[in-house]
């Protein structure tokens, strides 16, 4: 089902019941143009309230392989990564992929304290470089490798402090290699 047989991000979002305008309806989009649709530019986040940040993978349409993910803080211009979980092998080309190492089989939570942080994935198992929400850290051919959308529920109502993170470590611009919902955050100033 990989390649041109994958569903476009707009269809994935609709199937999941989110009223989010991703900005295109075909499989591929422009990786150089941003923002698209209701996308916001959010390189890093801060916690929005007490309690942990929750990160839930809701879609994965990438090549197969284990894919560690987590959050990072910056030490100068260097990313200091902290793994939060791993997308398991064999669960690709699917909605709601399973994870290991998280707080459950479907999500993980962490507490970054008061520090600004971003999210990363490590798709090295299928030969792509680390991919970060902060464009300056991306070394692959897609500099703007993550699109961030404010979450809206099925009625189109904004869900406070909740965002959709859509990763594109490759170059085709489908932005559905890994899609997360992140909760209890707001964009860092």
N, C-alpha and C positions, 0 to 999 in steps of 0.2 A: 504494500500500500504506500510505500515511500514515494517521494518525488511528486510528479504531477497528479497522483491519485489521492494525495492528502487533502483534508478539508481546509478551506481558508479560515483565517483567524476570525473573520466576521461570523462565519457559520458556527465555529466552536463557541464563541461568546454567546451567540443566540441559543444554541443547544443547552448551554449551562444555565440559561435563564437570566443573563445579565443584559441590561439595556445600555451597552457601551458602544459608542460610535468609534470604531477603530480607524476609519478614514478611507477604506477601500473594501471592495467586495470580492475581488479575484484572489487567487492563491498568493501571488507575489506583489510586493509594493516596492517603492523606491527607498533604498537604505540611506540615501543622502538627504532626503527632504524630511524635515521635522519642524514643528509638530504636525501630525496627521490626525484628523478627526478630533476627538476630545482629549488627545494626548497632552500631558503637561511635561515640562522639563524638570525632572527631579533626579539629580545625580546621587544624592544621599538623603537620608531620613533621620528623624529623631523620634523617640517615643512620644506618643500623644498623651498618654495617661499612665496611671500606675499599672502594675502587672506586666507580663511579658509581651513581646511582639510574637505574633503567630504567623507562620509561613506555610501555606498549603499549596502543593502542586495540583493544579486542576486540569492540565492537559500536557501531553508530551507527544510531539510528532517530529521525531528525530531518528537518526540511526540508533540501533540497539547498543547497549553498553551501560555499565554503571556510571552514574554521573553525580559526583559529590557536589553539594551546594552549601551555602552558608552566608555569613555576613562578614563584612570587612570594615575596619576603621583605618584611618590614615596616620602614618608616622611620617610627617613631611609629605613627600609625594609617593611613598611606598605603601602598598596595601598590606595590612596585617589581617590575614584571613583566619576565621574561626568556623570550622565545619559545623553545620547544623543537622545534616542528614545526607542520605544518598538515594538517588533514584535508582531502583533496582534494574538489573538486566532482565530482558524478556517482557518488560512492561513499557513498550514504546508504541507509537501509533495508537494512542488511547487517551481517553479522558480519565481523570482521577487516578494517575499512576501511583503505585505503592512506593513506599520509602522504607529504608532501614535507618536506625540511629536517631530517629526523631522521637517526639514524645508520644506518638501513636503511629500506626501504619499509614496514616494519611496526612499528617501534619507534624510540624515541629514548632517549638517555641524557644525563645532565648531572651535574655535581658542584657541589652547593650549599655545599660546605665544611662547617663546623660550625654554620652558621646554621639556625634553624627556618625552614621554608618550607611553602607550600601549593601547590595546583595550580589553574589557571584554564583556562577556555575562553572564546573570543570569538566567540559566534554572531551577530555583527552582520550577517553576510550574509543572515540570515533574520530580522532585526529583533528580536533579543533582546539584553539587556544582558550585559556581562561577568558570568561566573558563577564564583564562588570556593568553595573548600572552607571558608573562614572566613565564617560566616554574616554577621557584622557588615559585610562588604564588599559584600554583594549588595544591589543597588538595585532589582531587579525585584520582581514580585509574589510570588515564592517566596523567602522568606528562608532557609529550610533547603533549599538547592538541590543539595546533594551528600550522598549517603548513602555511608558508608564501612563495608565489611565485611571482617573478617579472612578471608583466602583459605583454602579447604580444597580439596584435590584430589578426584579422582573416588572415592576410597576414604573420603573424609570426614576425612582427616588434615590437620591444620593445616600450612600452608606458611609457614615462618618468615619474618618481616619482609616479608610480601607481603599486599597489600590490593586489594580491588575498589573502585573509585571510580565512583559512579553519578550522573551529572549530570542535573538537571532545570531548564533555564533558563526553561521555560514555566510553566504553572500546573496542568497536568492530573495531575501526580503519577505519571507512568509511570517516571521515573528511568532511562530507557534512551536518552535523546537522544545521549549519549556515555558509554560505559563503558570505563574503563581498568583495567589491572592495573599496579600500581606495586610495584616490588621494591627491596629493600635500604633499607627505611625502618622506622621505628617512630614512633608518635604522640609529638609533642613534649610535654614535661611541662607 
